[in-house]
Amino acid sequence: MAKAKDVRVRIILECTSCTRNGVNKESLGISRCITQKNRHNTPNRLELRKFCRYCHKHTIHGEIKK
């Protein structure tokens, strides 16, 4: 039996400034968080402004592939 295509899917958001600049020497890693989105309403990749605990400021977090 085939798996049903759910409308809401789980996605991973990653800090774009940490990945662009590489990881700083002071920073411990890359900020990632998990959220959900509606596949029908937002078919494009999602970008949200969230607080990055490694950059210590609000940055854009973009959707990455699983």
PDB file of N, CA, C, O and CB in Angstrom:
ATOM      1  N   MET A   1       0.838  -1.171   0.000  1.00  0.00           N
ATOM      2  CA  MET A   1       0.000   0.000   0.000  1.00  0.00           C
ATOM      3  C   MET A   1       0.889   1.242   0.000  1.00  0.00           C
ATOM      4  O   MET A   1       1.850   1.319   0.765  1.00  0.00           O
ATOM      5  CB  MET A   1      -0.956  -0.007   1.213  1.00  0.00           C
ATOM      6  N   ALA A   2       0.575   2.197  -0.841  1.00  0.00           N
ATOM      7  CA  ALA A   2       1.393   3.401  -0.987  1.00  0.00           C
ATOM      8  C   ALA A   2       1.143   4.381   0.154  1.00  0.00           C
ATOM      9  O   ALA A   2       0.051   4.437   0.719  1.00  0.00           O
ATOM     10  CB  ALA A   2       1.108   4.078  -2.330  1.00  0.00           C
ATOM     11  N   LYS A   3       2.171   5.148   0.478  1.00  0.00           N
ATOM     12  CA  LYS A   3       2.057   6.158   1.532  1.00  0.00           C
ATOM     13  C   LYS A   3       1.278   7.359   1.008  1.00  0.00           C
ATOM     14  O   LYS A   3       1.532   7.831  -0.100  1.00  0.00           O
ATOM     15  CB  LYS A   3       3.458   6.596   2.035  1.00  0.00           C
ATOM     16  N   ALA A   4       0.332   7.852   1.801  1.00  0.00           N
ATOM     17  CA  ALA A   4      -0.476   9.003   1.395  1.00  0.00           C
ATOM     18  C   ALA A   4       0.374  10.267   1.407  1.00  0.00           C
ATOM     19  O   ALA A   4       1.256  10.428   2.250  1.00  0.00           O
ATOM     20  CB  ALA A   4      -1.701   9.168   2.323  1.00  0.00           C
ATOM     21  N   LYS A   5       0.101  11.155   0.466  1.00  0.00           N
ATOM     22  CA  LYS A   5       0.812  12.433   0.421  1.00  0.00           C
ATOM     23  C   LYS A   5       0.138  13.390   1.389  1.00  0.00           C
ATOM     24  O   LYS A   5      -0.976  13.852   1.141  1.00  0.00           O
ATOM     25  CB  LYS A   5       0.834  13.025  -1.025  1.00  0.00           C
ATOM     26  N   ASP A   6       0.809  13.686   2.485  1.00  0.00           N
ATOM     27  CA  ASP A   6       0.252  14.598   3.472  1.00  0.00           C
ATOM     28  C   ASP A   6       0.343  16.032   2.972  1.00  0.00           C
ATOM     29  O   ASP A   6       1.253  16.392   2.225  1.00  0.00           O
ATOM     30  CB  ASP A   6       0.977  14.451   4.816  1.00  0.00           C
ATOM     31  N   VAL A   7      -0.612  16.837   3.397  1.00  0.00           N
ATOM     32  CA  VAL A   7      -0.605  18.248   3.016  1.00  0.00           C
ATOM     33  C   VAL A   7       0.471  18.977   3.811  1.00  0.00           C
ATOM     34  O   VAL A   7       1.208  19.789   3.254  1.00  0.00           O
ATOM     35  CB  VAL A   7      -1.999  18.898   3.251  1.00  0.00           C
ATOM     36  N   ARG A   8       0.568  18.692   5.115  1.00  0.00           N
ATOM     37  CA  ARG A   8       1.577  19.334   5.959  1.00  0.00           C
ATOM     38  C   ARG A   8       2.809  18.438   6.013  1.00  0.00           C
ATOM     39  O   ARG A   8       2.720  17.254   6.342  1.00  0.00           O
ATOM     40  CB  ARG A   8       1.023  19.609   7.398  1.00  0.00           C
ATOM     41  N   VAL A   9       3.949  19.018   5.688  1.00  0.00           N
ATOM     42  CA  VAL A   9       5.197  18.265   5.691  1.00  0.00           C
ATOM     43  C   VAL A   9       6.172  18.896   6.681  1.00  0.00           C
ATOM     44  O   VAL A   9       6.131  20.104   6.918  1.00  0.00           O
ATOM     45  CB  VAL A   9       5.814  18.215   4.270  1.00  0.00           C
ATOM     46  N   ARG A  10       7.034  18.088   7.246  1.00  0.00           N
ATOM     47  CA  ARG A  10       8.057  18.547   8.187  1.00  0.00           C
ATOM     48  C   ARG A  10       9.272  18.992   7.395  1.00  0.00           C
ATOM     49  O   ARG A  10       9.731  18.282   6.500  1.00  0.00           O
ATOM     50  CB  ARG A  10       8.436  17.429   9.211  1.00  0.00           C
ATOM     51  N   ILE A  11       9.804  20.188   7.729  1.00  0.00           N
ATOM     52  CA  ILE A  11      10.966  20.737   7.030  1.00  0.00           C
ATOM     53  C   ILE A  11      12.020  21.153   8.048  1.00  0.00           C
ATOM     54  O   ILE A  11      11.718  21.355   9.224  1.00  0.00           O
ATOM     55  CB  ILE A  11      10.561  21.942   6.137  1.00  0.00           C
ATOM     56  N   ILE A  12      13.261  21.280   7.582  1.00  0.00           N
ATOM     57  CA  ILE A  12      14.371  21.726   8.421  1.00  0.00           C
ATOM     58  C   ILE A  12      14.833  23.088   7.919  1.00  0.00           C
ATOM     59  O   ILE A  12      15.086  23.267   6.727  1.00  0.00           O
ATOM     60  CB  ILE A  12      15.549  20.692   8.408  1.00  0.00           C
ATOM     61  N   LEU A  13      14.941  24.051   8.841  1.00  0.00           N
ATOM     62  CA  LEU A  13      15.432  25.390   8.511  1.00  0.00           C
ATOM     63  C   LEU A  13      16.855  25.539   9.039  1.00  0.00           C
ATOM     64  O   LEU A  13      17.154  25.133  10.162  1.00  0.00           O
ATOM     65  CB  LEU A  13      14.501  26.495   9.106  1.00  0.00           C
ATOM     66  N   GLU A  14      17.729  26.122   8.222  1.00  0.00           N
ATOM     67  CA  GLU A  14      19.141  26.290   8.596  1.00  0.00           C
ATOM     68  C   GLU A  14      19.538  27.750   8.426  1.00  0.00           C
ATOM     69  O   GLU A  14      19.116  28.406   7.474  1.00  0.00           O
ATOM     70  CB  GLU A  14      20.063  25.370   7.738  1.00  0.00           C
ATOM     71  N   CYS A  15      20.348  28.256   9.349  1.00  0.00           N
ATOM     72  CA  CYS A  15      20.812  29.640   9.307  1.00  0.00           C
ATOM     73  C   CYS A  15      21.667  29.863   8.058  1.00  0.00           C
ATOM     74  O   CYS A  15      22.626  29.130   7.817  1.00  0.00           O
ATOM     75  CB  CYS A  15      21.615  29.989  10.588  1.00  0.00           C
ATOM     76  N   THR A  16      21.313  30.879   7.267  1.00  0.00           N
ATOM     77  CA  THR A  16      22.049  31.130   6.029  1.00  0.00           C
ATOM     78  C   THR A  16      23.360  31.865   6.280  1.00  0.00           C
ATOM     79  O   THR A  16      24.309  31.690   5.515  1.00  0.00           O
ATOM     80  CB  THR A  16      21.191  31.928   5.065  1.00  0.00           C
ATOM     81  N   SER A  17      23.444  32.681   7.328  1.00  0.00           N
ATOM     82  CA  SER A  17      24.689  33.412   7.569  1.00  0.00           C
ATOM     83  C   SER A  17      25.768  32.488   8.132  1.00  0.00           C
ATOM     84  O   SER A  17      26.947  32.693   7.846  1.00  0.00           O
ATOM     85  CB  SER A  17      24.443  34.582   8.532  1.00  0.00           C
ATOM     86  N   CYS A  18      25.408  31.495   8.908  1.00  0.00           N
ATOM     87  CA  CYS A  18      26.399  30.528   9.424  1.00  0.00           C
ATOM     88  C   CYS A  18      26.960  29.679   8.284  1.00  0.00           C
ATOM     89  O   CYS A  18      28.163  29.422   8.238  1.00  0.00           O
ATOM     90  CB  CYS A  18      25.761  29.611  10.509  1.00  0.00           C
ATOM     91  N   THR A  19      26.097  29.244   7.365  1.00  0.00           N
ATOM     92  CA  THR A  19      26.549  28.369   6.284  1.00  0.00           C
ATOM     93  C   THR A  19      27.297  29.145   5.214  1.00  0.00           C
ATOM     94  O   THR A  19      28.195  28.596   4.575  1.00  0.00           O
ATOM     95  CB  THR A  19      25.366  27.642   5.662  1.00  0.00           C
ATOM     96  N   ARG A  20      26.947  30.419   5.002  1.00  0.00           N
ATOM     97  CA  ARG A  20      27.613  31.213   3.979  1.00  0.00           C
ATOM     98  C   ARG A  20      29.036  31.556   4.397  1.00  0.00           C
ATOM     99  O   ARG A  20      29.978  31.397   3.620  1.00  0.00           O
ATOM    100  CB  ARG A  20      26.825  32.490   3.697  1.00  0.00           C
ATOM    101  N   ASN A  21      29.184  32.027   5.630  1.00  0.00           N
ATOM    102  CA  ASN A  21      30.490  32.470   6.098  1.00  0.00           C
ATOM    103  C   ASN A  21      31.342  31.318   6.611  1.00  0.00           C
ATOM    104  O   ASN A  21      32.502  31.522   6.972  1.00  0.00           O
ATOM    105  CB  ASN A  21      30.324  33.502   7.184  1.00  0.00           C
ATOM    106  N   GLY A  22      30.798  30.136   6.647  1.00  0.00           N
ATOM    107  CA  GLY A  22      31.504  29.055   7.306  1.00  0.00           C
ATOM    108  C   GLY A  22      31.297  29.229   8.798  1.00  0.00           C
ATOM    109  O   GLY A  22      30.795  30.264   9.237  1.00  0.00           O
ATOM    110  N   VAL A  23      31.660  28.278   9.547  1.00  0.00           N
ATOM    111  CA  VAL A  23      31.448  28.378  10.983  1.00  0.00           C
ATOM    112  C   VAL A  23      32.552  29.218  11.585  1.00  0.00           C
ATOM    113  O   VAL A  23      33.732  28.957  11.354  1.00  0.00           O
ATOM    114  CB  VAL A  23      31.400  26.983  11.641  1.00  0.00           C
ATOM    115  N   ASN A  24      32.174  30.241  12.366  1.00  0.00           N
ATOM    116  CA  ASN A  24      33.155  31.110  13.021  1.00  0.00           C
ATOM    117  C   ASN A  24      33.942  30.311  14.054  1.00  0.00           C
ATOM    118  O   ASN A  24      33.487  29.266  14.518  1.00  0.00           O
ATOM    119  CB  ASN A  24      32.460  32.326  13.692  1.00  0.00           C
ATOM    120  N   LYS A  25      35.101  30.796  14.403  1.00  0.00           N
ATOM    121  CA  LYS A  25      35.907  30.109  15.397  1.00  0.00           C
ATOM    122  C   LYS A  25      35.248  30.150  16.771  1.00  0.00           C
ATOM    123  O   LYS A  25      35.399  29.221  17.564  1.00  0.00           O
ATOM    124  CB  LYS A  25      37.295  30.723  15.464  1.00  0.00           C
ATOM    125  N   GLU A  26      34.509  31.239  17.055  1.00  0.00           N
ATOM    126  CA  GLU A  26      33.833  31.352  18.343  1.00  0.00           C
ATOM    127  C   GLU A  26      32.578  30.484  18.368  1.00  0.00           C
ATOM    128  O   GLU A  26      32.164  30.021  19.431  1.00  0.00           O
ATOM    129  CB  GLU A  26      33.474  32.816  18.637  1.00  0.00           C
ATOM    130  N   SER A  27      31.977  30.265  17.208  1.00  0.00           N
ATOM    131  CA  SER A  27      30.706  29.555  17.151  1.00  0.00           C
ATOM    132  C   SER A  27      30.906  28.055  17.288  1.00  0.00           C
ATOM    133  O   SER A  27      31.941  27.513  16.900  1.00  0.00           O
ATOM    134  CB  SER A  27      29.983  29.868  15.849  1.00  0.00           C
ATOM    135  N   LEU A  28      29.898  27.394  17.849  1.00  0.00           N
ATOM    136  CA  LEU A  28      29.977  25.958  18.098  1.00  0.00           C
ATOM    137  C   LEU A  28      29.386  25.128  16.970  1.00  0.00           C
ATOM    138  O   LEU A  28      29.676  23.936  16.877  1.00  0.00           O
ATOM    139  CB  LEU A  28      29.276  25.625  19.382  1.00  0.00           C
ATOM    140  N   GLY A  29      28.562  25.728  16.105  1.00  0.00           N
ATOM    141  CA  GLY A  29      27.940  24.959  15.037  1.00  0.00           C
ATOM    142  C   GLY A  29      27.034  25.799  14.176  1.00  0.00           C
ATOM    143  O   GLY A  29      27.191  27.017  14.085  1.00  0.00           O
ATOM    144  N   ILE A  30      26.077  25.134  13.540  1.00  0.00           N
ATOM    145  CA  ILE A  30      25.125  25.779  12.654  1.00  0.00           C
ATOM    146  C   ILE A  30      23.738  25.625  13.247  1.00  0.00           C
ATOM    147  O   ILE A  30      23.349  24.534  13.663  1.00  0.00           O
ATOM    148  CB  ILE A  30      25.190  25.182  11.223  1.00  0.00           C
ATOM    149  N   SER A  31      22.993  26.724  13.286  1.00  0.00           N
ATOM    150  CA  SER A  31      21.652  26.712  13.864  1.00  0.00           C
ATOM    151  C   SER A  31      20.681  26.031  12.915  1.00  0.00           C
ATOM    152  O   SER A  31      20.578  26.413  11.749  1.00  0.00           O
ATOM    153  CB  SER A  31      21.180  28.141  14.179  1.00  0.00           C
ATOM    154  N   ARG A  32      19.964  25.019  13.410  1.00  0.00           N
ATOM    155  CA  ARG A  32      18.928  24.338  12.639  1.00  0.00           C
ATOM    156  C   ARG A  32      17.692  24.182  13.502  1.00  0.00           C
ATOM    157  O   ARG A  32      17.797  23.962  14.709  1.00  0.00           O
ATOM    158  CB  ARG A  32      19.420  22.958  12.131  1.00  0.00           C
ATOM    159  N   CYS A  33      16.523  24.293  12.892  1.00  0.00           N
ATOM    160  CA  CYS A  33      15.274  24.079  13.618  1.00  0.00           C
ATOM    161  C   CYS A  33      14.290  23.359  12.694  1.00  0.00           C
ATOM    162  O   CYS A  33      14.398  23.431  11.470  1.00  0.00           O
ATOM    163  CB  CYS A  33      14.677  25.437  14.128  1.00  0.00           C
ATOM    164  N   ILE A  34      13.341  22.670  13.300  1.00  0.00           N
ATOM    165  CA  ILE A  34      12.362  21.882  12.564  1.00  0.00           C
ATOM    166  C   ILE A  34      11.002  22.546  12.693  1.00  0.00           C
ATOM    167  O   ILE A  34      10.616  22.973  13.781  1.00  0.00           O
ATOM    168  CB  ILE A  34      12.315  20.419  13.079  1.00  0.00           C
ATOM    169  N   THR A  35      10.275  22.634  11.590  1.00  0.00           N
ATOM    170  CA  THR A  35       8.932  23.197  11.586  1.00  0.00           C
ATOM    171  C   THR A  35       8.114  22.478  10.520  1.00  0.00           C
ATOM    172  O   THR A  35       8.605  21.551   9.875  1.00  0.00           O
ATOM    173  CB  THR A  35       8.962  24.738  11.328  1.00  0.00           C
ATOM    174  N   GLN A  36       6.880  22.902  10.338  1.00  0.00           N
ATOM    175  CA  GLN A  36       6.007  22.316   9.334  1.00  0.00           C
ATOM    176  C   GLN A  36       5.516  23.398   8.389  1.00  0.00           C
ATOM    177  O   GLN A  36       5.428  24.571   8.753  1.00  0.00           O
ATOM    178  CB  GLN A  36       4.819  21.590   9.992  1.00  0.00           C
ATOM    179  N   LYS A  37       5.196  22.978   7.156  1.00  0.00           N
ATOM    180  CA  LYS A  37       4.599  23.913   6.211  1.00  0.00           C
ATOM    181  C   LYS A  37       3.523  23.184   5.420  1.00  0.00           C
ATOM    182  O   LYS A  37       3.541  21.959   5.294  1.00  0.00           O
ATOM    183  CB  LYS A  37       5.674  24.520   5.262  1.00  0.00           C
ATOM    184  N   ASN A  38       2.588  23.960   4.891  1.00  0.00           N
ATOM    185  CA  ASN A  38       1.536  23.417   4.061  1.00  0.00           C
ATOM    186  C   ASN A  38       2.044  23.340   2.631  1.00  0.00           C
ATOM    187  O   ASN A  38       2.399  24.360   2.040  1.00  0.00           O
ATOM    188  CB  ASN A  38       0.248  24.274   4.155  1.00  0.00           C
ATOM    189  N   ARG A  39       2.081  22.141   2.072  1.00  0.00           N
ATOM    190  CA  ARG A  39       2.653  21.934   0.740  1.00  0.00           C
ATOM    191  C   ARG A  39       1.853  22.658  -0.345  1.00  0.00           C
ATOM    192  O   ARG A  39       2.433  23.127  -1.324  1.00  0.00           O
ATOM    193  CB  ARG A  39       2.716  20.442   0.426  1.00  0.00           C
ATOM    194  N   HIS A  40       0.529  22.755  -0.185  1.00  0.00           N
ATOM    195  CA  HIS A  40      -0.305  23.388  -1.213  1.00  0.00           C
ATOM    196  C   HIS A  40      -0.196  24.912  -1.176  1.00  0.00           C
ATOM    197  O   HIS A  40      -0.189  25.542  -2.234  1.00  0.00           O
ATOM    198  CB  HIS A  40      -1.765  22.972  -1.035  1.00  0.00           C
ATOM    199  N   ASN A  41      -0.110  25.518  -0.006  1.00  0.00           N
ATOM    200  CA  ASN A  41      -0.040  26.976   0.100  1.00  0.00           C
ATOM    201  C   ASN A  41       1.341  27.521  -0.202  1.00  0.00           C
ATOM    202  O   ASN A  41       1.451  28.603  -0.778  1.00  0.00           O
ATOM    203  CB  ASN A  41      -0.456  27.412   1.475  1.00  0.00           C
ATOM    204  N   THR A  42       2.400  26.811   0.165  1.00  0.00           N
ATOM    205  CA  THR A  42       3.774  27.282  -0.057  1.00  0.00           C
ATOM    206  C   THR A  42       4.589  26.193  -0.752  1.00  0.00           C
ATOM    207  O   THR A  42       5.318  25.453  -0.091  1.00  0.00           O
ATOM    208  CB  THR A  42       4.445  27.688   1.288  1.00  0.00           C
ATOM    209  N   PRO A  43       4.475  26.088  -2.072  1.00  0.00           N
ATOM    210  CA  PRO A  43       5.239  25.054  -2.784  1.00  0.00           C
ATOM    211  C   PRO A  43       6.724  25.403  -2.892  1.00  0.00           C
ATOM    212  O   PRO A  43       7.551  24.511  -3.086  1.00  0.00           O
ATOM    213  CB  PRO A  43       4.660  24.846  -4.180  1.00  0.00           C
ATOM    214  N   ASN A  44       7.078  26.692  -2.769  1.00  0.00           N
ATOM    215  CA  ASN A  44       8.482  27.114  -2.864  1.00  0.00           C
ATOM    216  C   ASN A  44       9.194  26.853  -1.547  1.00  0.00           C
ATOM    217  O   ASN A  44       8.577  26.474  -0.552  1.00  0.00           O
ATOM    218  CB  ASN A  44       8.584  28.611  -3.239  1.00  0.00           C
ATOM    219  N   ARG A  45      10.498  27.061  -1.562  1.00  0.00           N
ATOM    220  CA  ARG A  45      11.275  26.911  -0.333  1.00  0.00           C
ATOM    221  C   ARG A  45      10.939  28.035   0.636  1.00  0.00           C
ATOM    222  O   ARG A  45      10.770  29.187   0.234  1.00  0.00           O
ATOM    223  CB  ARG A  45      12.788  26.896  -0.637  1.00  0.00           C
ATOM    224  N   LEU A  46      10.844  27.691   1.910  1.00  0.00           N
ATOM    225  CA  LEU A  46      10.439  28.621   2.943  1.00  0.00           C
ATOM    226  C   LEU A  46      11.664  29.316   3.541  1.00  0.00           C
ATOM    227  O   LEU A  46      12.697  28.679   3.753  1.00  0.00           O
ATOM    228  CB  LEU A  46       9.641  27.895   4.034  1.00  0.00           C
ATOM    229  N   GLU A  47      11.552  30.621   3.814  1.00  0.00           N
ATOM    230  CA  GLU A  47      12.604  31.383   4.493  1.00  0.00           C
ATOM    231  C   GLU A  47      11.959  32.190   5.605  1.00  0.00           C
ATOM    232  O   GLU A  47      11.004  32.927   5.359  1.00  0.00           O
ATOM    233  CB  GLU A  47      13.375  32.316   3.498  1.00  0.00           C
ATOM    234  N   LEU A  48      12.467  32.064   6.826  1.00  0.00           N
ATOM    235  CA  LEU A  48      11.943  32.785   7.978  1.00  0.00           C
ATOM    236  C   LEU A  48      13.077  33.459   8.726  1.00  0.00           C
ATOM    237  O   LEU A  48      14.205  32.965   8.743  1.00  0.00           O
ATOM    238  CB  LEU A  48      11.171  31.840   8.910  1.00  0.00           C
ATOM    239  N   ARG A  49      12.768  34.603   9.352  1.00  0.00           N
ATOM    240  CA  ARG A  49      13.748  35.264  10.222  1.00  0.00           C
ATOM    241  C   ARG A  49      13.610  34.683  11.613  1.00  0.00           C
ATOM    242  O   ARG A  49      12.568  34.825  12.254  1.00  0.00           O
ATOM    243  CB  ARG A  49      13.549  36.818  10.243  1.00  0.00           C
ATOM    244  N   LYS A  50      14.662  34.029  12.080  1.00  0.00           N
ATOM    245  CA  LYS A  50      14.654  33.410  13.394  1.00  0.00           C
ATOM    246  C   LYS A  50      15.946  33.781  14.118  1.00  0.00           C
ATOM    247  O   LYS A  50      16.905  34.239  13.497  1.00  0.00           O
ATOM    248  CB  LYS A  50      14.496  31.864  13.285  1.00  0.00           C
ATOM    249  N   PHE A  51      15.961  33.581  15.436  1.00  0.00           N
ATOM    250  CA  PHE A  51      17.141  33.889  16.228  1.00  0.00           C
ATOM    251  C   PHE A  51      18.141  32.744  16.113  1.00  0.00           C
ATOM    252  O   PHE A  51      17.803  31.585  16.353  1.00  0.00           O
ATOM    253  CB  PHE A  51      16.763  34.142  17.708  1.00  0.00           C
ATOM    254  N   CYS A  52      19.377  33.079  15.743  1.00  0.00           N
ATOM    255  CA  CYS A  52      20.452  32.090  15.658  1.00  0.00           C
ATOM    256  C   CYS A  52      21.264  32.172  16.944  1.00  0.00           C
ATOM    257  O   CYS A  52      21.820  33.221  17.269  1.00  0.00           O
ATOM    258  CB  CYS A  52      21.361  32.330  14.397  1.00  0.00           C
ATOM    259  N   ARG A  53      21.331  31.071  17.666  1.00  0.00           N
ATOM    260  CA  ARG A  53      22.045  31.102  18.943  1.00  0.00           C
ATOM    261  C   ARG A  53      23.554  31.111  18.761  1.00  0.00           C
ATOM    262  O   ARG A  53      24.285  31.398  19.709  1.00  0.00           O
ATOM    263  CB  ARG A  53      21.645  29.916  19.792  1.00  0.00           C
ATOM    264  N   TYR A  54      24.032  30.805  17.568  1.00  0.00           N
ATOM    265  CA  TYR A  54      25.472  30.838  17.318  1.00  0.00           C
ATOM    266  C   TYR A  54      25.922  32.208  16.818  1.00  0.00           C
ATOM    267  O   TYR A  54      27.023  32.647  17.148  1.00  0.00           O
ATOM    268  CB  TYR A  54      25.857  29.762  16.306  1.00  0.00           C
ATOM    269  N   CYS A  55      25.090  32.891  16.027  1.00  0.00           N
ATOM    270  CA  CYS A  55      25.396  34.253  15.566  1.00  0.00           C
ATOM    271  C   CYS A  55      24.993  35.295  16.606  1.00  0.00           C
ATOM    272  O   CYS A  55      25.489  36.421  16.577  1.00  0.00           O
ATOM    273  CB  CYS A  55      24.684  34.539  14.236  1.00  0.00           C
ATOM    274  N   HIS A  56      24.103  34.934  17.516  1.00  0.00           N
ATOM    275  CA  HIS A  56      23.568  35.825  18.547  1.00  0.00           C
ATOM    276  C   HIS A  56      22.803  36.999  17.958  1.00  0.00           C
ATOM    277  O   HIS A  56      22.891  38.117  18.466  1.00  0.00           O
ATOM    278  CB  HIS A  56      24.689  36.341  19.420  1.00  0.00           C
ATOM    279  N   LYS A  57      22.041  36.750  16.875  1.00  0.00           N
ATOM    280  CA  LYS A  57      21.190  37.770  16.268  1.00  0.00           C
ATOM    281  C   LYS A  57      20.133  37.092  15.403  1.00  0.00           C
ATOM    282  O   LYS A  57      20.222  35.898  15.119  1.00  0.00           O
ATOM    283  CB  LYS A  57      22.033  38.773  15.426  1.00  0.00           C
ATOM    284  N   HIS A  58      19.132  37.866  14.987  1.00  0.00           N
ATOM    285  CA  HIS A  58      18.091  37.348  14.116  1.00  0.00           C
ATOM    286  C   HIS A  58      18.630  37.299  12.686  1.00  0.00           C
ATOM    287  O   HIS A  58      19.114  38.305  12.167  1.00  0.00           O
ATOM    288  CB  HIS A  58      16.801  38.222  14.202  1.00  0.00           C
ATOM    289  N   THR A  59      18.547  36.138  12.059  1.00  0.00           N
ATOM    290  CA  THR A  59      19.027  35.948  10.695  1.00  0.00           C
ATOM    291  C   THR A  59      17.977  35.191   9.897  1.00  0.00           C
ATOM    292  O   THR A  59      16.998  34.695  10.455  1.00  0.00           O
ATOM    293  CB  THR A  59      20.380  35.192  10.680  1.00  0.00           C
ATOM    294  N   ILE A  60      18.187  35.104   8.589  1.00  0.00           N
ATOM    295  CA  ILE A  60      17.274  34.359   7.732  1.00  0.00           C
ATOM    296  C   ILE A  60      17.641  32.887   7.788  1.00  0.00           C
ATOM    297  O   ILE A  60      18.792  32.506   7.575  1.00  0.00           O
ATOM    298  CB  ILE A  60      17.316  34.885   6.273  1.00  0.00           C
ATOM    299  N   HIS A  61      16.645  32.075   8.079  1.00  0.00           N
ATOM    300  CA  HIS A  61      16.804  30.624   8.076  1.00  0.00           C
ATOM    301  C   HIS A  61      16.066  30.088   6.859  1.00  0.00           C
ATOM    302  O   HIS A  61      14.877  30.358   6.688  1.00  0.00           O
ATOM    303  CB  HIS A  61      16.265  29.975   9.407  1.00  0.00           C
ATOM    304  N   GLY A  62      16.753  29.338   6.018  1.00  0.00           N
ATOM    305  CA  GLY A  62      16.165  28.813   4.788  1.00  0.00           C
ATOM    306  C   GLY A  62      15.958  27.319   4.869  1.00  0.00           C
ATOM    307  O   GLY A  62      16.642  26.620   5.618  1.00  0.00           O
ATOM    308  N   GLU A  63      15.012  26.839   4.093  1.00  0.00           N
ATOM    309  CA  GLU A  63      14.692  25.410   4.043  1.00  0.00           C
ATOM    310  C   GLU A  63      15.801  24.646   3.337  1.00  0.00           C
ATOM    311  O   GLU A  63      16.312  25.091   2.309  1.00  0.00           O
ATOM    312  CB  GLU A  63      13.344  25.176   3.330  1.00  0.00           C
ATOM    313  N   ILE A  64      16.173  23.490   3.890  1.00  0.00           N
ATOM    314  CA  ILE A  64      17.190  22.633   3.269  1.00  0.00           C
ATOM    315  C   ILE A  64      16.574  21.296   2.912  1.00  0.00           C
ATOM    316  O   ILE A  64      15.495  20.948   3.393  1.00  0.00           O
ATOM    317  CB  ILE A  64      18.405  22.434   4.210  1.00  0.00           C
ATOM    318  N   LYS A  65      17.265  20.549   2.067  1.00  0.00           N
ATOM    319  CA  LYS A  65      16.801  19.209   1.709  1.00  0.00           C
ATOM    320  C   LYS A  65      16.997  18.250   2.852  1.00  0.00           C
ATOM    321  O   LYS A  65      17.891  18.424   3.680  1.00  0.00           O
ATOM    322  CB  LYS A  65      17.525  18.697   0.475  1.00  0.00           C
ATOM    323  N   LYS A  66      16.162  17.243   2.895  1.00  0.00           N
ATOM    324  CA  LYS A  66      16.328  16.206   3.927  1.00  0.00           C
ATOM    325  C   LYS A  66      17.369  15.210   3.500  1.00  0.00           C
ATOM    326  O   LYS A  66      17.652  14.261   4.232  1.00  0.00           O
ATOM    327  CB  LYS A  66      15.003  15.489   4.212  1.00  0.00           C
TER     328      LYS A  66
END
